[in-house]
Amino acid sequence: MKYKYHKALLAEGFDKESKMYREIQKVFDNEAKKFAYDRGLREEMGITFNRLSMFIGEDADSNDCFSSDENVEEMILHEIELDELRECLNRLPQDDKDLLLTYYGGAHGDVAKLARERGVCSKRLYKRIPRLIRKLRNMMQEKTT
């Protein structure tokens, strides 16, 4: 993006020493610093973003991975919600976080097995999981208000 602005300004007759060029350069430099800072925070919290290349083959056209009827805005909002969910998950105690990730990561429906692995009564987990979900839901609602 920075390169496009650079080319556009040069095409309009602004050289690298002009006030307009320096102001735009300063804005891009500040945004790059913010991006690097945010990336560092995400890495500390364990939040990762998947690159589009992970979902398509190297020889595939990147436009093929989305159907034409998908709403891009909804997809972006969904990603933002997922980021907020990850942030709220990271605020939970590690044991609660591990329980939810294990439960929804493959043990869904097999609470008895999960209870045996953790050495607790399955009734306790049947109560604890919905309680944790409510807690997460409340944390998410607090973030939006």
Buried (B, 14 or more C-beta within 10 A) or exposed (E): EEEEBBEEBEEEEBEEEBEEBEEBBEEBEEEEEEEEEEEEEBEEBEBEEEEEEEEBEEEEEEEEEEEEEEEEEEEEEEEEEEBBBBBBBEEBEEEBBEBBEBBEEEBEEEBEEBBEEBEEEBEEBEEBBEEBEEBBEEBBEEEEE
